[in-house]
Amino acid sequence: MVYIAGKEREFIVRNLSITGLLGEMEPESDGDDATEVFKAVRSASAVDIYLREMHLAGEASVVRSDLVDSQIYFALEFKSILYDVDNYLYKRKAYRKNMKAPGTIEFSGKSYYFSSENVSIEGLMIRIPGKQPLKKGEIGKFDFAALDIRGEARVIWVELDGEGDTHLGLHYEHLQKSGSDGLPVFVH
């Protein structure tokens, strides 16, 4: 599966190497027009992929695309790939996309700037500079412009890293979206 234009789409792997793959897709099977899907593939700089049979998931760059007789061919170069992903997905319940982007979160009236580490349809992992007095179970209001989402999230875990920054695992309690979520589910 590949996540393009806000939709998970099935494709066939025609050629695979350590650095990438060549894929083929029939957009009519998704009920979409081939030209529109091709435009979305061509304009995508990066896509999320899930290769169920190979137990791989991650992000790839679109390096080439062609439309031949309503068949879309595309070449992807792997950027970040998780191996043995079925065990990973089973433990996590949902695919987590590596994404480093800024945001803000407020706990008990105090605002913190954060950088995300990864995001999913269920929550996100963030890094807040310095040691912060935050605890498991606290609920904060967040704003994450990279995915155009905001809402409330519960702290699931808190850790300090070797640099003295605070990492939080957050689970969405209430989520508001202004646009499309931009995240694949990849749980099948």
N, C-alpha and C positions, 0 to 999 in steps of 0.2 A: 504494500500500500504506500501511496505517496500523498502528502497533504498539500494540495494546491488550490488556491482561490477559495479558501474557507471550507474545503470539502476533502474527506478522505476518499481516494480513488484507487481502485485496483489496477495493477499493471503487470506485465510479464517482463521478467529479467531475461534479456537476450544474450548479454555478455557481462561477466563479472570479474573484477580483479581486486587486488588489495587496495587500490586507490579509488575505485569507483565502479560504475556500472552503466550499461546501455539498457534503457527500458523502452517498452512499447505499450501504448495504451489505446483502447477503443473508447472514445468518449460517448458514443451512442449508447453504450451499455449503462451509462450513468444518466441518460436522458438529456445530456447536454450537447450543444452544437460543437462539432469538432473545431471549427475556426475559433470560437470563443475560448475553448479549453486550451487550444494551441497558443493563443495570445497570452493566457495566464501563465502557461509554462514558460514561454519565451521571456516574459517580463519578470519572472521570479528569479531573484538572485540566489536565494537559499530555500530549501524545502525540507520538511521532516519526512523520514522514510521508516517503514517497518517491514522487514523481510521475515515473515513468520516462520517459514521452513528452515531458515538459517539462524534463527534466534538473534537477529540483529535489529537495532533501532538507532536512530540518531538524526543528524543534520547533514545535508549535502548541498553543494553549489551546483546550479545548472550551468553547464559549460557549452552545451550545444543542444539545439532542438530543430526538428524537421517535421513537416506535415506532408505525408504521401498517401493519397487515396483515402482520406479520412482517418488514417492511422497516425498517431503522434509518436515520434521517436525522440528520446532525449538522453543525453549523456550527463551523468552526475559524477562529481568528484566529492568523495567523503570528506567532511570537515571534522565531525566528532561522532564516533560510533560506539554503542554499548554492545558488548558481546554477552551471550547467555542471557539475553533480555527476558526470556519467559520467566526465569527465576526472579529476575529483577522486578518485572511487572507484577508477578504474583505477590512479592513482598510489599511493593509500593501501591498496588491496586490500579495505578494509572501511569502512563508514560510521563516522564519529567523531561522537559526541554531545557537544556542549558541556555540560560539567557542572563546576561549581565546588563542591567538597566537600572536607572535611579528611580526612587519613589520616596514617599513619606508615610509614616505611621505614627499614630498618637495613642499613648497609654496614659490614663489618669490625668489628662490635660497637658501632658508634655509631648511635644513633637520630636521625632527623630528622622533624620535622613538615612535612607538605606540604599544598598545596591543588592539587587536580586542575584542569586546564584543559579537557581533553577525554578521553573514554574510548571504547574500541571492544572488540570481541570478541577482538582480538589484543594490545591493550596500552593504555597511557595516557600522557598528557603531564602532568607535574606541575611545580609551582613550589615551590622550597625557599627560604625567606628567606636572603638574604646569599650571598656567594661561598663555594661549597663545593668541597673538593678531590676531586671525583668524576670518574671517567674512563669513557669508552666501554668496554664489555665487562664492567664490574663487575656482579656479581649481588647483589641485595639482597632481603631479606624484607620484604614489605609487608602492611599491613592497611588495607582501604578499606571502612569501615562503610556508606557510602552505597549500595553495591551488594552488601553483605554478602559480600565476597570477600577472600581473603588468599592469599598464596603467595610465589613467587619471580619476580623480573623482571630481565631483562638491560638494561643501559643501552645504547641504540642511538645516542644523540647527547646532547651537553651544550652548553648555550649560556648566556651571561650576558645579562640584559636591561638596559635603560637605567637601571633602578633598582638594579642591582647584585645582583639575585636570580638564582638558578640554576634554569634550566629543564632538565628531563630528558625524553627520549623513551624510554619503557620498553616492552619486549616481554615478555609473559608466558612464563616458562619452566615454571612449575608453578603451577596455579591450583586453589584450593579454594573451593567455593561452599557457603554455608549455606542460601541461599534461591534464588529464581529470579534469573537474571542481569540482567533488566531492560534488556537492550540488543538492539535489532534488528540483523539482519545486513545487510539491504537490498543484497545482491549477487546479481544475477540475470543 
